[in-house]
């Protein structure tokens, strides 16, 4: 075996300059959004920027909405380790409906309609609000 | 009394991971039914692996579970060797046959863990796994009445109903109802005409708050798949209507169907239901969905 050191030797730790192009954020990195299409102040969008967010009538809810048919803590939206959002009814009085079906919990997908009391939202997955 | 129904696997035939099946999921059949403190598990397809992982996050108390297998085709048993709670000695699982001495399911579960198929032998599972049975038709387990019904499927399959305090959930997958219709020729002549479901199965499902039913095929697909053991989704709508079911979950989605196809199937079924009884609620079973009754 030759001991002669070539340019491609594995032991050569010198580096060459390369050109790097920044790519746009992937959808996984962008913030998912609940867009209120029916309810007080609609249309309006809420970024789901925390791991857990509560929607309710209570003033200290993460998304407080003044509507009498909302329970104080009506629904929890929780980001899973997978990046998906799970929605869960917090034993609310008027329930939570996904695409018209009353649910106790569900994983949200892009375009799902979320009805909470008389409020109607559309879930946008990994899409930042403008 | 409260029933919770959680869908862990809704796909038929074979797991279908990938972006085309992201919404409804790619894991094969597994549905968890919790009735107060009782845990009933319908089928052990690949969705069972995730149910097992979730059960371990719910606390440290010993787990007792009751397994009801529709049948033992691959897509209904494959998750069992990966069901982590089965490896812990404090847990107990009952695997139900139809009658005393019916150990077909128990034997198949252990058989699929022979060294030719899986590196861990069934005998090495440290939980207490008990071969139980439904007394030839009906048994009350923790106050919940469980019954079975033999369906139309190659190699046989069974539907199960769970009833407690006036609430009823029926799990009925891998059932080619179309082969049991009393008027199959009428269906060909006029696909929109109501399809008459056999009385016995209609009674079995009657009044269910939730019917989870195999709804694998579109009408046109079915014509080339007669005898494969699965129904037209539209026929299942007629079953739900004639059995006066409140909610119908379309289940066991075809592995060739992406989310858009399942959406289309749901829309067609809703259209058919709306023509006959708008009160029937039809939806597509999807992974992660949990319903509550009571």
Interface residues (C-beta under 8 A of the other chain):
Chain A: X84 X86 X89 X98 X99 X100 X101 X102 X103 X104 X105 X106 X107 X109
Chain B: X4 X6 X22 X23 X247 X281 X283 X286 X287 X288 X289 X290 X291 X292
